[in-house]
Amino acid sequence: MTRLSTAVRGLAVTVAALLAATAASAPARAKPEPKAPRDFVALNSVDPTIIQEIRYLTPHNFVGDPVDGYRQPLCILTRPAARALHTAQRKLLRHGYSLKVYDCYRPQRAVDHFVRWAKDLDDQRMKAEFYPNVDKSRLFADGYIAEKSGHSRGSTVDLTLVKLPVRPVRPHCPEPPLAPCFAPRNERYPDTSVDMGTGYDCFDTLSHTLDPRIQGEQRANRLLLKNTLEDLGFVNLAEEWWHYTFKPESHPDTYFDFPVSHRSLAGRP
């Protein structure tokens, strides 16, 4: 081998080594986020009058932090569920009420966040409001937390009623002491909802839709929501007055994980 050939070969080896080092040090290309199927829609594109207060985008929830997968204050649902809510809203508006949604489609990564939080028994920042009478070690056994949620299938919604006109409400402030979610309405967190007997996401048997201890105006409010939605194909979860699933579900066996954002709905194939 000539001296020139040896030099050329050495240069080639050096260049190859540099290229390999550069490739190894380059950041891995970000994996594209999953997109929503075509039959998922933003609720406000179907009915812009329904009030949205997406709690898991904020720290005012039982975790105490914004929840993984919530990027924008947006309710996403399968189109049939959104259309049924639109019909319910038209009926309620005639009687001086509006629907307000707290949560709609929920990514699997958010459910995973709930599971991690529930296993961390030292984190009890929000206990005084959301589960004052429940030992955190019991959240799985008592059914308050699970590894899968019907919300991730896209046809389940958490919601309440608001009496019109809507009253202004102060923003959530973490400094004042937390009040139990089943305290009298004027003591617990104000969120413009009619009095349902408990707040949203109250881990307590008083949240059972037909709990006999809930009477008078509180029971009437729960029944107004229940009867209105059930007439349109929604099914209530008996343990949660706010939880309804539109039947038949468009995706009864699929748990999606696209983020809650407009981008998840844009540019779908």
C-alpha positions in Angstrom: 0.0 0.0 0.0 1.4 3.4 -1.0 1.9 6.2 1.5 -0.9 8.2 -0.3 -3.3 5.3 0.0 -2.6 4.9 3.7 -3.3 8.6 4.3 -6.6 8.5 2.3 -7.7 5.4 4.3 -6.8 7.1 7.6 -8.8 10.2 6.6 -11.8 8.1 5.7 -11.7 6.3 9.1 -11.4 9.7 10.9 -14.4 11.1 9.0 -16.5 8.0 9.7 -15.7 8.2 13.4 -16.7 11.9 13.5 -20.0 11.1 11.7 -20.7 8.3 14.2 -20.0 10.6 17.1 -22.2 13.3 15.7 -25.1 10.9 15.2 -24.7 9.6 18.7 -24.7 13.0 20.3 -27.7 14.3 18.2 -30.9 14.4 20.2 -33.3 11.6 19.4 -36.1 12.7 17.0 -39.3 13.4 19.1 -41.9 10.7 18.6 -45.0 12.2 17.0 -47.9 12.7 19.4 -50.9 10.4 18.7 -53.9 12.1 17.0 -57.6 11.8 17.7 -59.7 9.7 15.4 -61.9 11.6 12.9 -65.1 11.1 15.0 -63.7 13.1 17.9 -64.6 16.8 18.1 -64.2 19.8 20.3 -67.4 20.3 22.2 -67.4 24.0 21.6 -67.5 23.4 17.8 -70.8 21.6 18.3 -72.2 23.8 21.1 -70.3 27.0 22.1 -72.8 27.8 24.9 -71.9 24.9 27.2 -69.6 26.2 29.9 -66.2 24.5 30.2 -64.2 24.4 33.4 -61.5 21.7 32.7 -60.3 21.0 36.2 -57.4 18.8 35.4 -55.6 21.6 33.5 -55.4 23.4 36.8 -54.0 22.6 40.3 -57.5 22.6 41.8 -58.1 18.9 41.7 -57.5 15.9 44.0 -53.9 15.6 42.8 -53.1 19.2 43.5 -51.2 19.7 40.2 -52.1 20.1 36.5 -52.5 16.5 35.2 -50.4 14.9 32.5 -51.9 15.2 29.0 -54.0 18.3 29.5 -52.6 21.0 27.3 -55.6 23.4 26.7 -58.9 24.1 28.5 -60.8 22.0 26.0 -63.6 19.4 26.1 -63.1 16.7 23.5 -65.7 14.0 22.9 -66.9 11.6 20.2 -69.3 13.4 17.9 -72.5 11.5 19.0 -71.8 12.3 22.6 -71.2 16.0 21.8 -74.4 16.2 19.7 -76.4 14.7 22.5 -75.0 17.3 25.0 -76.0 20.0 22.5 -79.6 18.7 22.5 -79.6 18.6 26.4 -78.3 22.1 26.5 -81.1 23.4 24.2 -83.6 21.9 26.6 -82.0 23.3 29.7 -81.5 26.8 28.4 -85.3 27.1 28.0 -85.5 26.5 31.8 -82.8 28.9 32.8 -79.9 26.4 33.2 -76.7 25.7 31.4 -74.5 22.6 31.4 -70.9 22.9 32.6 -68.3 20.3 31.9 -65.4 19.5 34.2 -63.8 16.7 32.2 -64.5 14.9 28.9 -62.1 12.8 27.0 -59.2 11.9 29.3 -55.8 10.6 28.0 -54.5 7.4 29.4 -51.4 9.3 30.5 -53.6 11.3 32.8 -55.0 8.1 34.3 -51.5 6.9 34.8 -50.8 10.2 36.6 -53.7 9.5 39.0 -52.4 6.0 39.6 -48.9 7.2 40.5 -50.4 9.9 42.8 -52.6 7.3 44.5 -49.6 5.1 45.3 -47.7 8.0 46.9 -49.3 7.9 50.3 -47.1 10.8 51.5 -48.8 13.3 49.1 -52.0 14.3 50.8 -52.1 18.0 50.0 -55.7 17.9 48.8 -57.1 15.4 51.3 -59.0 18.0 53.4 -61.1 18.9 50.4 -61.5 15.9 48.2 -61.2 12.8 50.4 -61.4 13.9 54.1 -63.0 10.7 55.3 -61.2 8.2 53.1 -57.7 6.8 53.9 -55.6 7.3 50.9 -54.4 3.7 51.0 -58.0 2.7 50.3 -58.5 4.6 47.0 -58.0 1.6 44.8 -59.9 -0.8 46.9 -62.9 1.6 47.3 -63.0 2.2 43.5 -62.0 5.9 43.5 -58.9 5.3 41.4 -58.4 2.7 38.7 -55.8 1.9 36.0 -58.4 2.4 33.2 -61.1 5.0 32.8 -64.1 5.1 30.5 -63.2 8.8 29.9 -60.3 7.5 27.7 -62.8 6.0 25.3 -64.2 9.4 24.5 -67.9 9.2 25.2 -67.8 9.9 29.0 -68.2 13.4 30.5 -68.2 14.9 34.0 -70.6 17.7 34.3 -73.0 19.8 36.3 -75.7 22.4 36.0 -75.3 26.2 36.3 -78.2 28.5 37.0 -78.3 31.5 34.5 -77.1 34.1 34.5 -73.7 32.8 35.5 -72.4 34.3 38.7 -68.8 35.5 38.8 -66.5 33.3 40.8 -63.1 33.9 42.4 -60.1 32.0 40.9 -58.7 29.1 42.8 -56.3 30.2 45.5 -54.2 27.5 47.2 -53.6 29.6 50.3 -56.9 29.5 52.3 -57.6 26.3 54.2 -59.4 23.7 52.1 -63.0 23.0 53.0 -64.5 19.5 52.8 -66.2 18.8 49.5 -69.4 17.8 51.3 -69.5 21.0 53.5 -72.5 23.3 53.1 -72.4 25.1 49.8 -71.4 28.5 51.2 -68.4 26.9 52.9 -67.0 24.6 50.1 -65.2 25.7 47.0 -67.4 28.0 44.9 -67.6 27.0 41.2 -71.0 28.4 40.0 -72.7 25.0 40.0 -76.1 24.6 41.5 -76.0 22.9 44.8 -75.5 19.2 44.2 -74.8 18.3 47.8 -71.1 17.8 47.2 -68.4 19.3 45.0 -67.0 17.7 41.9 -64.7 14.7 42.5 -65.8 14.3 46.1 -64.5 10.9 47.2 -67.4 10.2 49.5 -70.5 8.1 49.5 -72.5 11.4 49.6 -71.5 11.7 45.9 -73.6 8.6 45.1 -76.3 10.1 42.8 -79.3 8.7 44.7 -77.8 8.7 48.2 -80.9 9.0 50.5 -79.2 11.6 52.7 -79.3 14.0 49.7 -82.8 15.6 49.7 -84.7 18.8 48.9 -83.1 21.2 46.3 -79.9 19.2 46.1 -81.7 16.0 45.1 -83.9 17.9 42.7 -80.8 19.3 41.0 -79.3 15.9 40.7 -82.5 14.5 39.2 -82.8 17.3 36.7 -79.4 16.6 35.4 -80.0 12.8 35.4 -83.4 12.8 33.8 -82.3 15.3 31.1 -79.3 13.3 30.1 -80.8 9.8 30.4 -83.6 10.8 28.1 -80.9 11.4 25.4 -78.9 8.1 25.8 -76.5 8.9 28.6 -76.0 6.4 31.5 -75.0 7.7 35.0 -72.4 6.1 37.1 -74.3 5.5 40.3 -71.4 6.4 42.6 -70.8 9.8 41.0 -73.6 12.3 40.3 -71.4 14.1 37.7 -70.4 11.1 35.6 -72.3 10.2 32.4 -71.5 8.0 29.4 -73.2 8.2 26.1 -74.4 4.8 24.8 -73.7 3.0 22.6 -70.1 4.1 22.8 -68.2 4.7 19.6 -65.0 3.0 20.9 -66.1 0.7 23.7 -62.8 -1.2 23.9 -60.2 1.4 23.0 -58.4 3.7 25.5 -56.8 6.6 23.7 -53.8 8.6 24.7 -53.7 11.7 22.5 -53.3 15.0 24.5 -56.2 17.3 25.2 -55.4 20.0 22.7 -56.6 21.5 19.4 -53.5 20.1 17.8 -54.8 16.6 18.5 -57.8 17.3 16.4 -55.9 19.1 13.6 -54.5 17.5 10.4 -56.0 14.1 11.0 -55.6 11.6 8.2 
